[in-house]
Amino acid sequence: MFRLAWNAARAAWPEVKLLPLKAAVALGSAGLGSPPRPEQLWKAFGIVLPIGLLTFWAIPQVTLVASPSIDAWLVRAAPGPIARGNLVSFKLSHPLAGPKPVDVTKYALCLPGDRIDMIEKPSSASGPMRPGSWDGWYYCNDKLVGVSKPIGRGGQKLDHWRPDLAVIPAGYAYVGSSHTDSFDSRYYGPVAIARLRRMEKVL
């Protein structure tokens, strides 16, 4: 037991021996044996604390976009009404998104009252395992805004949205992007605008 204690003390001694030096340097000393210079410590605080506080404030203000379907890496909330082409974020609850709601960032592409058309065409992704598959081609005011796929990147079956009306209903928006792998309104339909938060690109 004594030997174990002795070995532990001997192993810790180099760190213990350095404690006075570390304390002196923390107080602004040039090194062990030199007088402390507290003003150096306050100068360091004057630099480090504002940077730390700014970082603490800034981190919650931005959101990291992990999806390749959006031309942005970082976005932040931007107050104001949502207009066509705006970035929007919302929580998506969908079996293919996982067991818990996930944060999603897309573009608002089609707004209330806009004409929405979907034309089904034989899928170019059809093959021996998916014969007779169909894609949905979505047009907002005659402009193509997305084409669905029958199969996801993980091999899962995808069902595309079939509009009940020829216009986007009041209080809703079609969200998505031009990226072929974007999981958006082409699969789950318009999203309530009350759930959307307007965003802007930071980086």
PyRosetta script that sets phi, psi and omega in degrees:
from pyrosetta import init, pose_from_sequence

init()
pose = pose_from_sequence("MFRLAWNAARAAWPEVKLLPLKAAVALGSAGLGSPPRPEQLWKAFGIVLPIGLLTFWAIPQVTLVASPSIDAWLVRAAPGPIARGNLVSFKLSHPLAGPKPVDVTKYALCLPGDRIDMIEKPSSASGPMRPGSWDGWYYCNDKLVGVSKPIGRGGQKLDHWRPDLAVIPAGYAYVGSSHTDSFDSRYYGPVAIARLRRMEKVL")
pose.set_psi(1, -46.1)
pose.set_omega(1, 179.2)
pose.set_phi(2, -60.3)
pose.set_psi(2, -39.7)
pose.set_omega(2, -179.1)
pose.set_phi(3, -64.4)
pose.set_psi(3, -40.5)
pose.set_omega(3, 178.5)
pose.set_phi(4, -61.9)
pose.set_psi(4, -44.8)
pose.set_omega(4, 179.7)
pose.set_phi(5, -62.9)
pose.set_psi(5, -41.3)
pose.set_omega(5, -179.9)
pose.set_phi(6, -63.7)
pose.set_psi(6, -43.7)
pose.set_omega(6, 179.3)
pose.set_phi(7, -64.0)
pose.set_psi(7, -40.5)
pose.set_omega(7, 179.1)
pose.set_phi(8, -64.6)
pose.set_psi(8, -42.8)
pose.set_omega(8, 179.7)
pose.set_phi(9, -65.0)
pose.set_psi(9, -40.3)
pose.set_omega(9, -179.7)
pose.set_phi(10, -66.1)
pose.set_psi(10, -37.2)
pose.set_omega(10, 179.2)
pose.set_phi(11, -69.4)
pose.set_psi(11, -32.6)
pose.set_omega(11, -177.6)
pose.set_phi(12, -84.1)
pose.set_psi(12, -16.5)
pose.set_omega(12, -173.4)
pose.set_phi(13, -58.5)
pose.set_psi(13, -40.7)
pose.set_omega(13, 179.2)
pose.set_phi(14, -57.3)
pose.set_psi(14, -39.2)
pose.set_omega(14, 179.0)
pose.set_phi(15, -70.8)
pose.set_psi(15, -40.8)
pose.set_omega(15, 179.5)
pose.set_phi(16, -62.8)
pose.set_psi(16, -39.6)
pose.set_omega(16, -179.0)
pose.set_phi(17, -63.7)
pose.set_psi(17, -29.1)
pose.set_omega(17, -178.6)
pose.set_phi(18, -84.7)
pose.set_psi(18, -9.1)
pose.set_omega(18, -176.7)
pose.set_phi(19, -58.7)
pose.set_psi(19, -45.7)
pose.set_omega(19, 178.5)
pose.set_phi(20, -59.4)
pose.set_psi(20, -39.7)
pose.set_omega(20, 179.2)
pose.set_phi(21, -64.3)
pose.set_psi(21, -43.8)
pose.set_omega(21, -179.8)
pose.set_phi(22, -64.0)
pose.set_psi(22, -40.5)
pose.set_omega(22, 179.1)
pose.set_phi(23, -65.0)
pose.set_psi(23, -40.8)
pose.set_omega(23, -179.8)
pose.set_phi(24, -64.9)
pose.set_psi(24, -43.4)
pose.set_omega(24, 179.5)
pose.set_phi(25, -64.9)
pose.set_psi(25, -37.8)
pose.set_omega(25, 178.3)
pose.set_phi(26, -61.9)
pose.set_psi(26, -31.1)
pose.set_omega(26, 178.7)
pose.set_phi(27, -87.8)
pose.set_psi(27, 8.9)
pose.set_omega(27, 175.6)
pose.set_phi(28, 93.6)
pose.set_psi(28, 8.8)
pose.set_omega(28, 179.2)
pose.set_phi(29, -72.5)
pose.set_psi(29, 152.7)
pose.set_omega(29, 177.3)
pose.set_phi(30, -75.5)
pose.set_psi(30, -17.7)
pose.set_omega(30, 179.8)
pose.set_phi(31, 166.2)
pose.set_psi(31, -179.6)
pose.set_omega(31, -178.4)
pose.set_phi(32, -62.8)
pose.set_psi(32, 129.7)
pose.set_omega(32, 179.9)
pose.set_phi(33, 95.5)
pose.set_psi(33, -16.4)
pose.set_omega(33, 177.6)
pose.set_phi(34, -88.7)
pose.set_psi(34, 149.8)
pose.set_omega(34, -179.0)
pose.set_phi(35, -67.3)
pose.set_psi(35, 145.5)
pose.set_omega(35, 178.2)
pose.set_phi(36, -65.4)
pose.set_psi(36, 150.0)
pose.set_omega(36, 177.8)
pose.set_phi(37, -126.2)
pose.set_psi(37, 82.6)
pose.set_omega(37, -175.7)
pose.set_phi(38, -56.6)
pose.set_psi(38, -28.3)
pose.set_omega(38, -178.7)
pose.set_phi(39, -63.4)
pose.set_psi(39, -29.7)
pose.set_omega(39, 177.2)
pose.set_phi(40, -66.4)
pose.set_psi(40, -38.2)
pose.set_omega(40, 178.4)
pose.set_phi(41, -64.0)
pose.set_psi(41, -42.1)
pose.set_omega(41, -180.0)
pose.set_phi(42, -67.7)
pose.set_psi(42, -33.2)
pose.set_omega(42, 175.3)
pose.set_phi(43, -63.9)
pose.set_psi(43, -42.0)
pose.set_omega(43, 178.4)
pose.set_phi(44, -63.0)
pose.set_psi(44, -42.7)
pose.set_omega(44, 177.0)
pose.set_phi(45, -60.1)
pose.set_psi(45, -39.4)
pose.set_omega(45, -179.1)
pose.set_phi(46, -63.6)
pose.set_psi(46, -25.1)
pose.set_omega(46, 178.4)
pose.set_phi(47, -91.2)
pose.set_psi(47, -47.4)
pose.set_omega(47, -172.0)
pose.set_phi(48, -72.7)
pose.set_psi(48, -43.2)
pose.set_omega(48, -175.5)
pose.set_phi(49, -62.2)
pose.set_psi(49, -47.7)
pose.set_omega(49, 178.0)
pose.set_phi(50, -59.8)
pose.set_psi(50, -39.3)
pose.set_omega(50, 178.5)
pose.set_phi(51, -64.6)
pose.set_psi(51, -42.2)
pose.set_omega(51, 178.9)
pose.set_phi(52, -63.5)
pose.set_psi(52, -43.4)
pose.set_omega(52, 179.5)
pose.set_phi(53, -66.0)
pose.set_psi(53, -39.7)
pose.set_omega(53, 178.1)
pose.set_phi(54, -63.6)
pose.set_psi(54, -42.2)
pose.set_omega(54, 177.7)
pose.set_phi(55, -64.1)
pose.set_psi(55, -42.8)
pose.set_omega(55, 179.0)
pose.set_phi(56, -60.2)
pose.set_psi(56, -36.4)
pose.set_omega(56, 179.1)
pose.set_phi(57, -77.5)
pose.set_psi(57, -37.6)
pose.set_omega(57, -171.3)
pose.set_phi(58, -76.6)
pose.set_psi(58, -35.3)
pose.set_omega(58, -174.5)
pose.set_phi(59, -57.1)
pose.set_psi(59, -45.8)
pose.set_omega(59, 179.4)
pose.set_phi(60, -69.8)
pose.set_psi(60, -13.7)
pose.set_omega(60, -176.1)
pose.set_phi(61, -81.2)
pose.set_psi(61, -16.2)
pose.set_omega(61, -177.2)
pose.set_phi(62, -119.2)
pose.set_psi(62, 154.3)
pose.set_omega(62, 179.8)
pose.set_phi(63, -123.6)
pose.set_psi(63, 132.0)
pose.set_omega(63, 176.7)
pose.set_phi(64, -80.5)
pose.set_psi(64, 129.4)
pose.set_omega(64, 178.7)
pose.set_phi(65, -99.7)
pose.set_psi(65, 114.9)
pose.set_omega(65, -178.2)
pose.set_phi(66, -91.2)
pose.set_psi(66, -12.8)
pose.set_omega(66, -175.7)
pose.set_phi(67, -82.3)
pose.set_psi(67, 134.6)
pose.set_omega(67, 176.3)
pose.set_phi(68, -75.2)
pose.set_psi(68, -5.3)
pose.set_omega(68, -176.9)
pose.set_phi(69, -78.5)
pose.set_psi(69, -9.9)
pose.set_omega(69, -178.2)
pose.set_phi(70, -114.6)
pose.set_psi(70, 136.2)
pose.set_omega(70, -179.9)
pose.set_phi(71, -83.4)
pose.set_psi(71, 61.1)
pose.set_omega(71, 179.4)
pose.set_phi(72, -165.3)
pose.set_psi(72, 146.4)
pose.set_omega(72, 174.0)
pose.set_phi(73, -102.1)
pose.set_psi(73, -38.2)
pose.set_omega(73, 179.2)
pose.set_phi(74, -127.5)
pose.set_psi(74, 136.3)
pose.set_omega(74, 176.3)
pose.set_phi(75, -132.4)
pose.set_psi(75, 160.5)
pose.set_omega(75, 176.8)
pose.set_phi(76, -139.4)
pose.set_psi(76, 159.4)
pose.set_omega(76, -179.6)
pose.set_phi(77, -64.7)
pose.set_psi(77, 139.8)
pose.set_omega(77, 179.6)
pose.set_phi(78, -132.6)
pose.set_psi(78, 102.9)
pose.set_omega(78, -177.9)
pose.set_phi(79, -57.8)
pose.set_psi(79, 152.7)
pose.set_omega(79, 177.9)
pose.set_phi(80, 128.5)
pose.set_psi(80, 165.1)
pose.set_omega(80, -180.0)
pose.set_phi(81, -67.1)
pose.set_psi(81, 150.5)
pose.set_omega(81, -179.3)
pose.set_phi(82, -82.6)
pose.set_psi(82, 128.0)
pose.set_omega(82, 178.7)
pose.set_phi(83, -116.2)
pose.set_psi(83, 165.6)
pose.set_omega(83, -180.0)
pose.set_phi(84, -60.0)
pose.set_psi(84, 132.3)
pose.set_omega(84, 179.8)
pose.set_phi(85, 91.1)
pose.set_psi(85, -8.9)
pose.set_omega(85, 178.3)
pose.set_phi(86, -67.7)
pose.set_psi(86, 147.1)
pose.set_omega(86, 168.3)
pose.set_phi(87, -74.1)
pose.set_psi(87, 138.3)
pose.set_omega(87, 178.5)
pose.set_phi(88, -137.3)
pose.set_psi(88, 145.0)
pose.set_omega(88, 176.6)
pose.set_phi(89, -119.1)
pose.set_psi(89, 149.1)
pose.set_omega(89, 177.8)
pose.set_phi(90, -162.1)
pose.set_psi(90, 167.9)
pose.set_omega(90, 177.0)
pose.set_phi(91, -94.6)
pose.set_psi(91, 125.0)
pose.set_omega(91, -178.1)
pose.set_phi(92, -103.2)
pose.set_psi(92, 125.5)
pose.set_omega(92, 172.9)
pose.set_phi(93, -110.8)
pose.set_psi(93, 114.2)
pose.set_omega(93, -177.7)
pose.set_phi(94, -158.4)
pose.set_psi(94, 141.7)
pose.set_omega(94, -179.4)
pose.set_phi(95, -53.9)
pose.set_psi(95, -36.4)
pose.set_omega(95, -178.3)
pose.set_phi(96, -77.0)
pose.set_psi(96, -14.7)
pose.set_omega(96, 179.6)
pose.set_phi(97, -87.7)
pose.set_psi(97, -10.8)
pose.set_omega(97, 179.6)
pose.set_phi(98, 117.4)
pose.set_psi(98, 177.2)
pose.set_omega(98, -176.0)
pose.set_phi(99, -72.0)
pose.set_psi(99, -20.6)
pose.set_omega(99, -178.7)
pose.set_phi(100, -119.5)
pose.set_psi(100, 152.2)
pose.set_omega(100, 176.0)
pose.set_phi(101, -57.8)
pose.set_psi(101, 142.9)
pose.set_omega(101, 179.5)
pose.set_phi(102, -121.4)
pose.set_psi(102, 149.7)
pose.set_omega(102, 176.7)
pose.set_phi(103, -78.0)
pose.set_psi(103, 129.4)
pose.set_omega(103, -176.3)
pose.set_phi(104, -127.2)
pose.set_psi(104, 140.3)
pose.set_omega(104, 175.0)
pose.set_phi(105, -122.1)
pose.set_psi(105, 125.8)
pose.set_omega(105, -179.1)
pose.set_phi(106, -138.9)
pose.set_psi(106, -174.6)
pose.set_omega(106, 173.5)
pose.set_phi(107, -105.4)
pose.set_psi(107, 142.3)
pose.set_omega(107, 172.3)
pose.set_phi(108, -80.6)
pose.set_psi(108, 108.3)
pose.set_omega(108, -171.6)
pose.set_phi(109, -104.6)
pose.set_psi(109, -25.8)
pose.set_omega(109, -177.3)
pose.set_phi(110, -143.8)
pose.set_psi(110, 126.6)
pose.set_omega(110, -170.1)
pose.set_phi(111, -111.3)
pose.set_psi(111, 170.5)
pose.set_omega(111, -177.8)
pose.set_phi(112, -52.0)
pose.set_psi(112, 133.2)
pose.set_omega(112, 179.6)
pose.set_phi(113, 89.3)
pose.set_psi(113, -14.4)
pose.set_omega(113, 177.6)
pose.set_phi(114, -71.2)
pose.set_psi(114, 146.8)
pose.set_omega(114, 177.8)
pose.set_phi(115, -76.7)
pose.set_psi(115, 133.0)
pose.set_omega(115, 178.5)
pose.set_phi(116, -124.5)
pose.set_psi(116, 125.9)
pose.set_omega(116, 178.9)
pose.set_phi(117, -125.8)
pose.set_psi(117, 142.9)
pose.set_omega(117, 175.6)
pose.set_phi(118, -128.7)
pose.set_psi(118, 126.2)
pose.set_omega(118, 178.2)
pose.set_phi(119, -116.3)
pose.set_psi(119, 126.8)
pose.set_omega(119, 178.5)
pose.set_phi(120, -89.4)
pose.set_psi(120, 133.9)
pose.set_omega(120, 178.4)
pose.set_phi(121, -133.5)
pose.set_psi(121, 151.2)
pose.set_omega(121, 176.4)
pose.set_phi(122, -54.9)
pose.set_psi(122, 134.7)
pose.set_omega(122, -173.8)
pose.set_phi(123, -75.3)
pose.set_psi(123, 137.4)
pose.set_omega(123, 174.7)
pose.set_phi(124, -74.3)
pose.set_psi(124, -13.2)
pose.set_omega(124, 179.0)
pose.set_phi(125, -90.0)
pose.set_psi(125, -0.5)
pose.set_omega(125, 179.5)
pose.set_phi(126, -63.5)
pose.set_psi(126, 146.2)
pose.set_omega(126, 179.7)
pose.set_phi(127, -159.7)
pose.set_psi(127, -166.9)
pose.set_omega(127, -178.6)
pose.set_phi(128, -57.4)
pose.set_psi(128, -32.5)
pose.set_omega(128, -178.0)
pose.set_phi(129, -86.9)
pose.set_psi(129, -17.7)
pose.set_omega(129, -178.0)
pose.set_phi(130, -133.8)
pose.set_psi(130, 61.6)
pose.set_omega(130, -179.3)
pose.set_phi(131, -69.2)
pose.set_psi(131, 143.9)
pose.set_omega(131, 176.3)
pose.set_phi(132, 71.7)
pose.set_psi(132, 21.3)
pose.set_omega(132, 178.9)
pose.set_phi(133, -73.9)
pose.set_psi(133, 152.3)
pose.set_omega(133, -179.1)
pose.set_phi(134, -126.6)
pose.set_psi(134, 145.4)
pose.set_omega(134, 173.6)
pose.set_phi(135, -103.8)
pose.set_psi(135, 152.6)
pose.set_omega(135, 172.8)
pose.set_phi(136, -104.9)
pose.set_psi(136, 123.5)
pose.set_omega(136, 177.4)
pose.set_phi(137, -101.5)
pose.set_psi(137, 119.3)
pose.set_omega(137, -173.1)
pose.set_phi(138, -106.3)
pose.set_psi(138, 129.7)
pose.set_omega(138, -179.4)
pose.set_phi(139, -122.4)
pose.set_psi(139, 129.8)
pose.set_omega(139, 174.3)
pose.set_phi(140, -110.3)
pose.set_psi(140, 116.0)
pose.set_omega(140, -176.0)
pose.set_phi(141, 51.3)
pose.set_psi(141, 45.0)
pose.set_omega(141, 177.8)
pose.set_phi(142, 71.0)
pose.set_psi(142, 8.4)
pose.set_omega(142, 176.9)
pose.set_phi(143, -106.7)
pose.set_psi(143, 129.5)
pose.set_omega(143, -179.5)
pose.set_phi(144, -66.9)
pose.set_psi(144, 125.8)
pose.set_omega(144, -179.1)
pose.set_phi(145, -118.5)
pose.set_psi(145, -6.0)
pose.set_omega(145, 178.5)
pose.set_phi(146, 173.2)
pose.set_psi(146, 151.6)
pose.set_omega(146, 176.2)
pose.set_phi(147, -129.2)
pose.set_psi(147, 126.7)
pose.set_omega(147, -178.0)
pose.set_phi(148, -78.7)
pose.set_psi(148, 167.7)
pose.set_omega(148, 176.4)
pose.set_phi(149, -125.4)
pose.set_psi(149, 147.9)
pose.set_omega(149, 178.7)
pose.set_phi(150, -79.9)
pose.set_psi(150, -18.0)
pose.set_omega(150, -175.0)
pose.set_phi(151, -133.9)
pose.set_psi(151, 133.9)
pose.set_omega(151, 177.5)
pose.set_phi(152, -80.0)
pose.set_psi(152, 173.7)
pose.set_omega(152, -178.9)
pose.set_phi(153, -62.9)
pose.set_psi(153, -27.5)
pose.set_omega(153, 178.6)
pose.set_phi(154, -89.6)
pose.set_psi(154, 6.6)
pose.set_omega(154, 179.4)
pose.set_phi(155, 88.0)
pose.set_psi(155, 2.0)
pose.set_omega(155, -178.6)
pose.set_phi(156, -78.3)
pose.set_psi(156, 149.2)
pose.set_omega(156, 179.4)
pose.set_phi(157, -72.3)
pose.set_psi(157, 134.9)
pose.set_omega(157, 178.3)
pose.set_phi(158, -115.8)
pose.set_psi(158, 129.4)
pose.set_omega(158, 175.4)
pose.set_phi(159, -104.3)
pose.set_psi(159, 126.0)
pose.set_omega(159, -178.4)
pose.set_phi(160, -87.4)
pose.set_psi(160, 157.3)
pose.set_omega(160, -177.7)
pose.set_phi(161, -75.0)
pose.set_psi(161, 136.9)
pose.set_omega(161, 176.8)
pose.set_phi(162, -115.1)
pose.set_psi(162, 108.1)
pose.set_omega(162, -176.4)
pose.set_phi(163, -61.2)
pose.set_psi(163, 138.9)
pose.set_omega(163, 174.4)
pose.set_phi(164, -85.9)
pose.set_psi(164, -26.3)
pose.set_omega(164, -177.5)
pose.set_phi(165, -120.1)
pose.set_psi(165, 163.5)
pose.set_omega(165, 179.1)
pose.set_phi(166, -87.8)
pose.set_psi(166, -3.6)
pose.set_omega(166, 179.3)
pose.set_phi(167, -132.0)
pose.set_psi(167, 156.3)
pose.set_omega(167, 174.0)
pose.set_phi(168, -71.9)
pose.set_psi(168, 125.4)
pose.set_omega(168, -177.2)
pose.set_phi(169, -67.8)
pose.set_psi(169, 159.7)
pose.set_omega(169, 178.8)
pose.set_phi(170, -58.4)
pose.set_psi(170, 138.6)
pose.set_omega(170, 176.9)
pose.set_phi(171, 83.6)
pose.set_psi(171, 8.7)
pose.set_omega(171, -178.3)
pose.set_phi(172, -131.8)
pose.set_psi(172, 161.7)
pose.set_omega(172, 177.9)
pose.set_phi(173, -144.8)
pose.set_psi(173, 141.2)
pose.set_omega(173, 172.0)
pose.set_phi(174, -82.4)
pose.set_psi(174, 124.1)
pose.set_omega(174, -178.3)
pose.set_phi(175, -116.7)
pose.set_psi(175, 145.7)
pose.set_omega(175, 179.4)
pose.set_phi(176, 173.1)
pose.set_psi(176, -157.9)
pose.set_omega(176, 176.6)
pose.set_phi(177, -159.5)
pose.set_psi(177, 174.7)
pose.set_omega(177, -179.1)
pose.set_phi(178, -83.9)
pose.set_psi(178, -4.5)
pose.set_omega(178, -178.6)
pose.set_phi(179, -67.4)
pose.set_psi(179, 135.4)
pose.set_omega(179, -175.9)
pose.set_phi(180, -64.3)
pose.set_psi(180, -28.4)
pose.set_omega(180, -177.4)
pose.set_phi(181, -98.3)
pose.set_psi(181, 7.6)
pose.set_omega(181, -179.7)
pose.set_phi(182, -65.3)
pose.set_psi(182, 129.0)
pose.set_omega(182, 176.0)
pose.set_phi(183, -95.5)
pose.set_psi(183, 100.8)
pose.set_omega(183, -170.2)
pose.set_phi(184, -143.4)
pose.set_psi(184, -154.4)
pose.set_omega(184, -174.0)
pose.set_phi(185, -61.0)
pose.set_psi(185, -18.8)
pose.set_omega(185, 177.6)
pose.set_phi(186, -64.0)
pose.set_psi(186, -16.2)
pose.set_omega(186, 178.3)
pose.set_phi(187, -110.9)
pose.set_psi(187, -31.0)
pose.set_omega(187, -176.9)
pose.set_phi(188, -123.1)
pose.set_psi(188, 7.0)
pose.set_omega(188, 174.3)
pose.set_phi(189, 81.0)
pose.set_psi(189, -179.1)
pose.set_omega(189, -178.9)
pose.set_phi(190, -61.8)
pose.set_psi(190, 154.9)
pose.set_omega(190, -179.7)
pose.set_phi(191, -113.2)
pose.set_psi(191, 141.0)
pose.set_omega(191, 178.8)
pose.set_phi(192, -59.6)
pose.set_psi(192, 129.6)
pose.set_omega(192, -179.1)
pose.set_phi(193, -61.2)
pose.set_psi(193, -29.4)
pose.set_omega(193, 178.5)
pose.set_phi(194, -62.2)
pose.set_psi(194, -20.7)
pose.set_omega(194, 179.6)
pose.set_phi(195, -90.3)
pose.set_psi(195, -10.3)
pose.set_omega(195, -174.5)
pose.set_phi(196, -91.7)
pose.set_psi(196, 144.4)
pose.set_omega(196, 175.0)
pose.set_phi(197, -120.3)
pose.set_psi(197, 123.7)
pose.set_omega(197, -178.8)
pose.set_phi(198, -68.7)
pose.set_psi(198, 136.3)
pose.set_omega(198, -177.3)
pose.set_phi(199, -129.4)
pose.set_psi(199, 165.5)
pose.set_omega(199, 173.3)
pose.set_phi(200, -137.7)
pose.set_psi(200, 153.3)
pose.set_omega(200, -176.7)
pose.set_phi(201, -74.5)
pose.set_psi(201, 133.2)
pose.set_omega(201, 174.0)
pose.set_phi(202, -103.4)
pose.set_psi(202, -42.5)
pose.set_omega(202, -178.5)
pose.set_phi(203, -147.9)
pose.dump_pdb("model.pdb")
